[in-house]
C-alpha cells in the first residue's frame, strides 16, 4: 500500500510537472530503441519493393532490399527484426512442405541478414499460414485444423529456421504442445541456444487484416481462426497458456494484439515476471495512419504515446511497424 498523499496545499502534484526537467526526473517509464523489434516482409526477386496498400509506409522487400533495411535498423540501435515471407502462391500446398524447405524464402533471408548484419537479432515466424493453400496456421483436413499433425510440421519448420541462423523463433500458430515439441527438437539437433518467443496469448482478433494482405494470406483463408486463437472475452485463459508455454521451454512470451490487450500484458508480467512482449499489430498501425492522414490526430504524438503504453503496462519490448519512426524520434 502506498502512503496516503497529504491534502492540498501540502501535496501539489503539479509541482513535479512544472518544467521539462522536473517531468523528466519524475517519469516512471522510459522508452528506448532497445525496446523495439521491427517486423519486415520479404518477397522473391531482386532490387524491388512492393508497398502494402493497407499499411502505408510498409513494403514487401526483396532480400537485397531487406538487408539494406536491416542495416538501417542497426544504425537506429534497434536490436532485433522479425521476418515474414510473402510466399509464391504456387508453393502453397495442403501439407505446407515449403515451410521446412532449408532454401525457402524466409530461410534465405535469415542467412543473408546474418551474413551482412551478424550482430542484429533475427526473429522468425513459426506458423504454416504463409505456406498453406487454406490460409490457416495449421494443416486442414475436412475443414478441421489438425493439432498434432500441425505440431509435427511446425517443429520441422523451427529446426529449418534454427539451422538458417535465426536467433529467436516466434511460434504464432497457437497449436497445443508446439513449444514443447520445438524445444525438444532444438535440443536434440544441437540448437540449444536458440531462443523461443512464444505467441502465448494470441487472440482471434479483427486487427490482423492488413498483415494478411502483406503476406498474401487474405484471399487464401477459408473460414476463421477461432478454434485455435484465443477468445477476446477471456483473460484467465491467457495466464494458463503463458504458464504452459513457459513450462514447455519458452524463453519469452508475447501478447497479441497490443493496445486492446494491455490488461493481459500487465497480468502476464505481474504473474510470471518473465520477459514479456506485445505486438502492435497491423490494424493498430493502419488505424493510426488513417486518422493521421485525415488530420484527425497528431500522428507522431499518438505513435509515441501508444508505444509508451506497452512499457507502462509492463512489457519488456514491442514489435511495431512504427519501430524506425520511434527510434528516429528518440535519437532527436
N, C-alpha and C positions, 0 to 999 in steps of 0.2 A: 504494500500500500504506500502511495506517495503521501507525504505530509500535506495537510490542507493549506492552500495558499491563504496568506493574510488578507484582510479586507482592503478594499480601496480606501485611502490612497497609499497604504503601506506597500501593497502589491500593485504595480503598474506593469502589465505585460508589454505595453508599448515601449517601455524604456529600451528593451533589447532589440527593438525593431527600428530605432530612430535613424540609424545610419547604415550604409552598406557594410562598413567594417564590423559593427555590432551584430548585424544579421549574419555575417559570415562566421563570426566567433560562436554564435549560438545555433548554427544549423546542425540538425541532428543526423541527417543523411547526406552523403556526398556521392555524386556521380562522376565516374572517370571512364576514359576509353577502355580501360582494362575490364570493365563490366560488360562489354559488348561482344556479341557474336553476330557476324554479318552473313545472312543467308544469301546464296547466289545460285543462279540457274545456268546450267551448261547444256549446249547442244552440239551436234556434229557440224563439221565444216571447218573453214579456216578464214580468219580475218573478218568475221561477221558478227553482228549483234542484231537481235530482233526485239524491239520494245514489246512489253506486255501491256496491251491497251488498258486493262483494268487495274494496273499498278504503275501509274506514272512515275517515271524515273528509274524503273526496274526493267532490265532486258535479259533475255537469254543470250549467252555469250558462247562463242566457240572457245576451245580450250586455250588457244593463244591469247585471246582477249580476256578470258577468265584469269589467266596467270597475271596479266597486267593489273586487273582489278584487285587481286590478292596482294600484289606488291603495294598498291595504294593502301590497302588495309594495314599492312605492316608499317607504312610510313605514317599512318594516323595512330599508331600504337594500339590498334585493335588486335587482340591476341589470338582470335580464332575466326574461322569462316566455316560455313556449313553448305555442303554441295548437294544440289538437287538436279537430277538429269531430266532433260526433255528427250524421251526415247522415241526413235523412229517407230511409228505405228506398225510397220512391217515386222518388227522384232517382238511385238506383244503377242503372248500366247496364253492358253488356258492354264498352263503349269508354270509360267514365268521363268523359263530356263535362263533367259538373258540376265536375270538378277544376280546369278553367281558366276557369270562368264568373267574370267580374270581380265579380259580385254574389253569389257563393256565400257560405255561412255563415262560412267562415274569413276570407275577404277583407273581409266586412263587419265582422267582429270586429276585424281588424287596423286598419281605418280608425277605428273607434270608439275603440280604445285610443290610437292616435296622436293623435287629436283631444283626448282627455281627459288623457292622461299622456304628453306628447310626449317626455319625456326618458328613459323606460324603453325598453330594447331589446326588440323583439318578434321572437321566433323562430317560424318556421312549420315544419310538417311537409310534406315533398315526397314523397308516396307515393300510390298510387292506391287503397289498400285502403278508405279511407272512402267511396269513390265507386264501388267495383267490386262488381257483383252477385255475383261469385265470391269476394269477400273477400281477394283477392290484391293484392300491391303492384305488379303489372304486369298487362297485358292478357293474357287467356287465350284460346287457341284450341285446340280439340280436346284439352283437358287439359294443354296446354303453355303455360308462361308465356313470352311473347314478349319478347325483349330489346330489339331495335332499335325496334320499334313502341312499346314502353313508354317508351323513352328520349325519343322524339319527344313523347309525351304529357306526360311529366314536365317537359320543357323548356318546354312551353307553360304548364304549371301554375306553374313557377317564375317565369315572366315575369308572370303574373297576380298572384302574391303580391308580387313586387317593385313592381309598379305600385300595389298597395294600400298600400304603405308598410312592408313587412316589412324589418327590419334584418338579420336572419340567416335564411338558408334552410337547412333541415335535411333534406337528401335521405336518407331512411331506407329506400329501396327495395332497394338492393344490386344494381341492374342494372349491367352493364358499360358504361362510357363515359358515364354520365349526368353526371358532374361537368364533363367537357369540353364536352358539349352545352349544359349550363346556363350555363357561364361564357361560351361564345361567344355565346349568345343574349342574356345580360345586357349584354355589352359592345356588341353591335350595337344594342340597344334603348336605350342610354344609361344603364343601371343599373350603371355601373362601380364604384360604391362599395358595392354590396350584398354582404354577407359570406356565404360558404358554410361551414357547419359540416357536414362530411360524416360520416354514419354509416359510417365506413370499415371498421370491424371489427364488424359486427353478426352475432351468432351465431344459428343456428336453435335457439332456447332454449325450454325449458318454463316459463320465468319470466314470459312475457308474457300469461298467461291473463287476469288481471284487467283489464289495459289493453284487451284486445279486447272485454271486456264493456263498458268505459266508452265506446268509440267505436262499439259496435254491430256489430263485425265477427265476433264469435264464431260466431253462427248462420249467417253467410253463407259462411264459409271452407269451400272444397271442397279436400280433400287437405291438404298441409302446404307449408312454405316452404323445404324443404331443397335445392331446386335453385338457389336464389339467395342464401339466407342461409348463413353460414359453418358448417362442421362444428365442433362443440365440441372435437373432438380436435386441431384444427390451431392452431398458433402462428406458425410461419414465414409462413404464408399471410397472416396479418394484417399483417405488415410489408410484404409485397408490395402488398397492397391500399392501405395507407396511402401508400406511395411513389407508386403510380399516381395516387391522388386528389390528392395534393399537386402532382404534376406537371401534372395537368389543370386546376388552379386552385382547389382547396380552400384556404381560409384557416385553418381549424381542423379537427381530426379528433376523432372520438368512438369510444369502445369501449362496446359494449352487449351484454349486461347489465354490471353493475358488479362487485359483490363477487366473483362466481365467476371473474372475469377480471382480477383485479388484476395478475397476471403480464403480461398483454397491455398494460395501461396502462403498466407500468414499462418494458417493452421498447420500446413506441412512443415514449415520452418520451425515453429514453436514446438511441435510434437516430436520431431526427429532430429533437428539440428544438423541434418545432412546438407551438403551443397545443393541448393535449390534454385532452379532457373524457371523463367517464364518465356513463352513465345508470344511476342506481339505480332499477331498473325496478319495475313494479307488483307482481310476485311477491315481490321482496325486501321491499318496503314492507309488503305484506299479511302475510307471514310474521312480521315483527317485531311487527305489531299483534296478530296472533292469539295469539302467545306471551305478549305483554304482557297481553292481556285475560284469559288464564288464570292470570296471576300467576307464570309460569314464568321470566320475565326482568324486569329493570328496564328498562322500555321506553324511558324518556328516556335512560338511560345507554347502552343499546345503539344508539339512534339517533345519538347524538353520536359514539360510538366508530366506528360503521360509516361515517359521513360523513368522519371524520378519516382513515380508512384510504385513501380516494381521494387525499387530499393527500399522505399518506406514500408512496403508490405513484407520485407524480409528476404527478398531474392538476392542471391549472390551474383547473378548475371542475367542478361536479357538477350534473346535472339530477336533482332528487329531489323527491318528493311531501312529504318532510319539510321542505322549504325554509322555510315560515313558522315552524314549531316550532323549527327550528335557529336561525333568525335571532332569534326572541324570546329563546331561551336565551342567545345570545351578547350580547344587549343587557342582560341582567340584571346 
